[in-house]
Amino acid sequence: MSTELAWFKSTYSSNEGGECVEVAWRKSSYSGNEGGACVEVAETPGVVHVRDSKDKSGPQLTFDPAAWKAFVSFAATAEV
């Protein structure tokens, strides 16, 4: 898996300068290349964004960073 981040400029940014926001999405290391369940995450200081990597323009979930950290910690120790 590549560790390179994909940067996307906010749709609220113009080409004339001004306030610009960029978000880096990264694919879960558990996502396979076979087209299975894939999750991408973009972390910012105030919120963590989560989306389906197969539907990049589809809905996104947002989480408080502390809640996301707690979820990831739980998921890492949960038995499948």
C-alpha positions in Angstrom: 0.0 0.0 0.0 1.2 3.5 -0.8 1.7 5.9 2.1 1.3 8.9 -0.2 -1.5 11.2 0.7 -4.0 12.4 -1.9 -4.7 16.2 -1.5 -7.9 17.8 -2.6 -8.6 21.5 -2.5 -11.8 22.5 -0.9 -14.7 23.3 -3.3 -15.1 26.6 -1.4 -11.6 27.8 -2.5 -11.3 29.9 -5.6 -8.5 30.1 -8.1 -7.9 33.7 -7.1 -6.2 33.0 -3.8 -7.8 33.7 -0.5 -8.8 31.1 2.1 -8.0 27.5 0.8 -8.4 24.3 2.7 -6.9 21.0 1.6 -7.7 17.6 2.9 -5.6 14.5 2.6 -7.4 11.1 2.2 -5.7 7.9 3.1 -7.0 4.4 2.5 -7.2 2.0 5.3 -4.3 -0.5 5.5 -7.0 -3.2 5.9 -8.6 -2.4 2.5 -7.7 -4.8 -0.2 -7.2 -4.2 -3.9 -9.9 -6.7 -4.8 -12.7 -4.1 -4.7 -13.9 -5.1 -1.2 -14.9 -2.9 1.7 -12.6 0.1 1.5 -12.5 3.1 3.9 -10.6 6.3 3.5 -9.9 8.7 6.3 -8.9 12.4 6.3 -7.9 13.9 9.7 -8.0 17.6 10.5 -7.5 19.3 13.8 -11.2 19.5 14.7 -12.8 16.6 12.9 -12.0 13.2 11.3 -13.7 12.5 7.9 -14.5 8.9 6.8 -15.8 7.9 3.4 -16.2 4.8 1.1 -13.2 4.8 -1.3 -15.4 3.4 -4.0 -17.8 6.3 -3.8 -15.6 9.4 -3.3 -18.3 11.9 -4.0 -20.8 10.0 -1.8 -21.7 10.6 1.8 -19.1 11.1 4.5 -19.1 10.5 8.2 -17.5 12.9 10.6 -16.2 12.2 14.1 -14.7 14.1 16.9 -10.9 13.2 17.0 -11.2 11.8 20.5 -14.2 9.6 19.5 -12.3 8.4 16.4 -9.2 7.5 18.5 -11.4 5.5 20.9 -13.0 3.7 18.0 -9.7 2.8 16.4 -8.3 1.6 19.7 -11.3 -0.6 20.3 -11.3 -2.0 16.7 -7.6 -2.8 17.0 -8.3 -5.0 20.1 -11.7 -6.5 19.1 -11.8 -10.1 18.1 -13.3 -10.9 14.7 
